[in-house]
Amino acid sequence: MTVREYNKAVEDFSSSVYRFILKNIKDKDRARDVVQDSFEKLWIKHESVNAEKVKSYLFSTAYHTMIDTIRKESRMTELEKVHEKDYLHETQYSDLNEILHHALNLLPEIQRSVILLRDYEGYSYDEIAEITGLNESQVKVYIYRGRVFLKNYIGSPEKVI
């Protein structure tokens, strides 16, 4: 990858990588740091990265950098058992976007990440598997479980409209 191709990658993909990371960690400063670290890692390896695969490389690097950041900050917290009834939504709202974002925030991190990569960024299952380090079957399972949760959380269209 040449310097010109690197600069084009920064112009083309910095905002989409930032949006993806921001949706996951919900902190603008930390998201900027992750994106900057990702582009720094790309620059360090720019000679060995294929310019045609730079988008996948960036998303994969950003995802793993985000995971490392989260792990470093949290140092393994215990997961509480989640009762589905606690997250069922029965109040009427008119802003479906607000409800969907709230529901996305309730998902476990890995489910939220794969759903965002699939539905917001448009990646295929095998690309998501490459980015996250999961196998394609795991990606499909996480997406399915996340979508089922979102469907149950949002409920019927009558409650939303």
N, C-alpha and C positions, 0 to 999 in steps of 0.2 A: 504494500500500500504506500502510495506516495504522499507527500505533504499536502498536495492539492486534494487528493482523495480523502485524506483525514479531515481537512477543513470542510469539505463538502459533507462528510458524515456528521460533523458537528452541526452544521446548518440544517441538515435534513432530519436528524434524529434526536437532537437534544431536547426539544419540547415534548416529544412523545415519550421518551424515556423518563423525563421529569414527571409527566402526568401519571405514568404507570407507578413510579415509586411513591409519589405524593398520595395517590389513592390508597396505597398500602400502609404507609407509615404516618400519614396525616400530620406531618410536621414539615413546614416549608424549608426550614434551615437544614434539617437532617436530610431531606430529599435532595436539596442542592448539593450537600456534601457527598451523598452517594453518587449522584450523577457526575460530579466533578472527579471523584475517585475512579469511576468507570471510564471516563474519557482519558484520565491519566494512565490507567492500565492499558487502554487501547494505544496510546501514544508510545508507551514503553515497548509494546509488542507490534507496533505498526508495520514493521518489515516482514513479520511472519503471518499477518492477518490478510486474508483474501478480501479485496475490496468489494466483491460481490456478496460476501457473507458478513459484512460489517454490522448490519442491522441486528442479525441474530447474535453476533458476538457481543454487541453493546447491551442488548436486553438480557442476555445470559450473565454477563459480567455485572450489570446493575442489580439483577435479581440476587446473585450470590453475595455481592457486597452489602445489599440491604439485609439479607439473612445474617451475615456476619455481624453487622452493626446491631441488629436487634438482639442477637444472642449475647453479644458483648455487654449490652446495656441491661439485659434482663437476668442473665446468669441463671437460667433454668427455673422458672416459676412452676409451681404445681398447677396442674389443670383441674379445675373444678368440674364436677359432673354437671352437665347442662340438661335441664329439663325443658323439653320442647314447648310445653305449655307456657313457660315463662316468656317465651319469645313470640308467641302467637299474637297477631295484631288484629284487634277487633274494632278499633276506633276509626271513624270516617275521616279521611283527608282528601283534599283535592289535588295535592301536589305529589304525583306518583314518583317523580324524580327524587324528592326528599325521602319518601318511604323506601325506595330502592337503595339509596345511598346508606340510609340507616340500617337496612337489612344487610347490605354488604359488609358494614362495619361489625356486625354480629358474627359473621362467618369466621371460622378458624383461618389463620393466616395463609396456609397453603391453598385452601379452597378459594379464598378471595383472589389470590394471585393467579391461579389457573383460569378462573372465570374472567378476570380482567384481561388476561392475555388472549383468551379465546374470543370473548364477546366485545371487548372494547378495542383491542388492538388487531384482531382478526387473524391471529396465528393459527396454524393447523395443529393437530394433536401431536404430530411428530416434532414440530418446531418447539412446542411448549415442553415436550419431554426433554429436548436438547437443552433448552434454557434452564429448566428447573432441576435437571439431573434425575428426574423420575423416569419410569418407563411409560410407554404409551398407554398401557392398561390402567396404571395408577392415575394418570392424567384424566382419562375418561371417567374413572370412578369418582375422583374428586370433583370434577365438573358436574357429574350427575347428582352427587350428594348435595353440592352447593345449590344447584338449581332446584332440587326438591325442597331444600330449606327455604329458599327465596319464595317459591310458589306457596308453601305453607304459611310463611310469614305474611306475605302480602294478602293471601286469602283470595276470595272471589272478587271479580271486577266490581260487583255491586258495592262492596265495602270501600273501594277506592274512589269510585266516581261519585 
